[in-house]
Amino acid sequence: MSLVFQRNVPLKALNTFGFDSIAERFVRLESVDDIHALHASLDENPSPLLLIGGGSNLVLGRQVPGVVAQVAIAGIECEELGGDRVRVTLGAGEEWHSSIESLLRQGIYGLENMALIPGCVGAAPVQNIGAYGVEVKDRIEAVEVYDWQQRRCFWLKNADCEFAYRDSVFKRHYDRYLITRVRFLLSRVAECVVTYKPLRDAIETGLEVSPQAIFDAVCRIRREKLPDPVVLGNAGSFFKNPVVSMSQYETLKAKCPNIVAYAEGDGFKLAAGWMIDQRGWKGFRQEGVGVHEHQALVLVNYGKGDRRQIEALAGMISEDIQVHFGVQLEIEPRFYP
């Protein structure tokens, strides 16, 4: 069966910022055969290609040239490895939060700290998503990719994914690898991670610390502090938490005794949201966009915003932080085109 390309397709529902954007051509990829067919089509008619899942880490322009291909490969497989270990393989098109809920119901644990992060499974390794003390790299065994250069699918082991803070080989080479499936090593025995005090505080007093309690607490915290993209367009955390050297941290600490930071290797990871908040940006609005009133790390679309407005606001914030703290903020989402 040949691929069906649609023309001039609105992408408003396929980017969590909710920007009005039009794809010149659009196609859904539901299998590896579809990927091969797309590759053959691009050989015949070379065009720019944007691969998307749920559009949760993307800032789109009004017109997207070439082809937009939504990776919609489904599937969930669970393999008991003996003892308490379970190998779980998820299709890249599966919804992330729903997958965690499904695994919890089956008594399979390890992803609950990352509940309610928007997007699809295939996007998780790209950003090396993480929350409340757990990064997805801590749970991934391997990632299956389609290599556009080699024209074939194969598995990359965890070590070959080059995971780093909100980074991976997939993010650095987004034009080479298309993620088709992700394989996780999880457990039927709870290994609760409650290193973050806000998470511990959110677990109801007297309640046993369990994967379900962590899941519920994470959902409660995120709903209280972060806007639902369905209600208020956003891409989650817009800036990375910058990592600075020990000497730079000590200089900042002398200047700002209350600065929020965490030890990270030989240096410190600074809370970008704290710095943005200290500079008075929380709740700021300009044109159709702004900074969320409860979380300074989240830039939002109030309904009439666009890429140009978000780019301008992000630039203003970055420049302000650079001037007053001497720290360069790095943007998390990808801008396209």
N, C-alpha and C positions, 0 to 999 in steps of 0.2 A: 504494500500500500504506500503510495507516494505521500510526501509531506504536503500539508495544506497551508499555504501562506495567505495571511490576511493583509490587507493594505489599509494604511491610515487608521491604525488601531489606537484608541485612547488608553493611556497607561496610568491614569489617575488612581485606579484601584490596585495597581501593581507596583506602587512605590509608597512606602509608609509616610512620607512627607505629604502625600496627597497632592502633588503638583500636577497641574494640567500639562500633559506631555503627549505627543503623538508619535507612534512608531511608524516609520515608512512601510516596513513589512514586519509581520509578527508570526511566530510559529511556536507550537508547544512540542517539547521533546519528551516522549513518554517511554522511550527505550533506547538501547544502544544502537539498534538498527536505525532509529530516527536520527541519531547523531551522525552516523555514516552517511545517511541520505542528505543531511544538511551540508556536510563537508563536500560531498559531490556537487551539490547545487552551487556552493560558493566557488568551487573550482570553475564551473561553467560561467558564473556571473559573480565575479569578485565584488564584495561589499563589506563595509564595516559590520562587525558583529558584536552585539552586547548580549551576554548571558545573564539571566536573572532568575531568582527563585521567588521569594516573597517581596523583594525590593526593599528590604529592611535596612540596608546600609548604603543607600544610593541617593544621589542628588541629581535629578534629571533636568535637562534643558527642555524648552518647549517643543523642539523638533529633534527626533532621534533618527539619524540617517541610517540607511542600510537595513540590517535585520536585527530584530530583538527576539531572542530565543529563550523561552521560559523552560527551565529544567523541571520537569514534572514526573520524574521517575519515582514510582511508589514501591512499597514493600517493606515488610519487617520479618526478620528471621531470628529465632532464638535457639542457640545451641548450648546444651548443658555440657560443661567441660569436666565435670567431676568435682567433688568437694562442693564448694559454694559458688564457683565461678561460672559466669554465663557470658557467652559471646553473642552479642546482638548486632545484627547488620540491618541498617536502615537505608531506604532509598533516599536520594538527595532531595526529592520533591516532597517528602513527608514533612508535616508541620512540626516544628521543634517542640513547642509546649505540649501539644497533644500527644506526641511520642512519649514524653516524660510521664504524663498522666497514665498512659496505657501500660508502660513498664511498671509503674508503682502498683497498679491494680494486679499485675502478675507477680508481685513480690520481687521485682528486680530493681536493685538500687545503685546509686552512684551519680545520677544526674540531677537530683532534686534541688541542689543549690542553684542551678541555672534555670529554674522554672520561670515561665512568663517572659522569657527573652523572645521578642518577635522574630519571625523569619522561618526559613526552612532548614532542614538538616544539612543540606549541602553548603549552606553559608557558614555553618558553625566552625569548620576547620579553617576557612579562609581568614577569618578575624581572630581565630583562637579565642572565641568568646569565653567569658568567665564572669563569675559573680560569687560573692560571699565566701571567698577562700578556695574556690575550685575553678580551674580552667579546663576547657574541653580536652586539651592535650593530655591531661592527667588520666583521661578515660578512653582515649582513642588507641586502638591497636594498629589500625591501618586505614588508608583511604584509597578507594578505587577511583581512578581517573581515566578520562579519555585524553590522550596526548595528541594535540593537533599537529605536531611535527612528525610523530611516528605513526599516526593514523591508527592507533590501537588502544585498547583498554588494558590496564594492569593495576596491581595494588602497590601502593607506596607504604612502606612500614613507617611507624611513628617517627623514628629517628631521621628518615629521609624527608619528612614534611617540613623540617627546619622551623619548628614552632618557636615563637618568641612572644613577648608581650604584645597582644593584639596584632600579631604578624605571623606569616607563614610563607612557604614557597609558593602557595597558590595566590596569595595576595601580591607577591612581587612579580609573578609570572602569570597574571590573570589571562593573558592572551594565548597561553600554551595549554593550561590544564582545565578540563571540565570535570568537576566532581560528579560521579554517578552514584556511588554508595559510600557509606561510612561504617566502619566496624568498631564496636566498642567492647571493652572488657569490663563487665559489671559483676555484681555479686548478689546473692540471695541473703547475705548477712549484712546487716546495717553497719556501715563505716561512717558514722555521722561526723561531718566537719562543721564545727561551730566556733571557729577561731575568731570570727568577726563579732565584736561585742553587740552591735545593733541586731544581729541575728539572734544571739543568745537572749537578749532582752525581749525580742519579739515573740519568743516561744513562751506560751502562757505558763504562768507560775503553777507548779504542781504537775505539769504535763511531762510525761516521759519524753526525752529527746529521742526522736525516731525519724526515719526518712519522711514519713507523712507529716510529722510536726514541722520539720524543716521546710518541706514543700509549702505547707499552709502559711508558715511565717514569711517565707520569701514572697509568696503571692501577695500577702497582706502589705508588706513593706513596699513592694513595687507599685501596688495600686494606690497607696497613700502618697507616694513621693513622685511617681513618674506618670506622665500622661498616656492614656490609651491611644495608640495611633489611629484607631477607628474614630475616636472622638476629636482628637487634636493631633494633626499631622506632625510627625517627628521621626528621627532616625535613632532614637536612644541617645546614648552619650555621644556628643558631637566631637569632643576633644579627648585625646589620650591623657592619662595622668603622666606627666613628664618625670623621667628619672634623672637625677642630678648626682654629682659627685659628693663625697663627704664634705669637702671644703666648701663647696657652693651651698650645701645644706646648712652648714654651720654659720655661714655669712647671712643666709636668709633667716635662720633662727634668731640670730642676734638682732636683726632688724624687725622681725615679726615673731615674737615669742610664742604666739598661739598657732603658728602655722601647722597644718595637718599633714603628716608625712608618715611613711612606713619604710622600714629597712628593706632594701632591695639589693642583694648582692653586696658589692662594695660601696654602694651609695644609698640614696633614698628616693622613693617614689612619692611625689608631691600630689596632693589632692587638687586637681585642676579646678574642680567645682568650688572649692573653698576660696581659691584665689579670685575666681571670677565673681563670686559672691562678695568678697571683701571690697572689690572695686565698684560695687553697687549695680551690677548688671542684672541681677535677678529681677524678673518682672518687667524688664525693659522691652518696649515695643517700638518698631520702626516699620512703616508701611504695613505689609501684610504678615510680617514675621516678628519674632521676638525671642526672649529668654524665658523659660518656664518660671512661673512664680514660686514654685516649690523646689526646683532643682536647677541650679545655675549651669549645670553641665549639659542641659538639654535645650537645643534650639527648636522652636516650634513654628508651624504654619497656621495662622489664624483663619485661613480659608482663601485668601487672595494672594498668597505669597508665591514666589517663584525662585528659581536658582539664583538669579542675579541678586535678589534681596538677601537671601541666606548667605551668599558669598560676601556681600558687602558687610553684613553684620558680623560674620565670623572674622573678617579682616580687622574690623574695628576692635573687637574683643582681643584678638591676638596681639595687636599693636599695643594696646593698653597694658596687657600682662607683661609684654616684653619690656616696656618702659619702666614699669613700677616694680617688677620682681626680677627682671633680667632673665626671664625664662621663656623659651620659645615653645608655644603650644603646637601640637601636631593634630591635624584633623583626622578623625576616624573614617567617616563615610567617603565613598568614591564619587567624584564628580564626573558626569558623562552627559554629552560628549565633551 
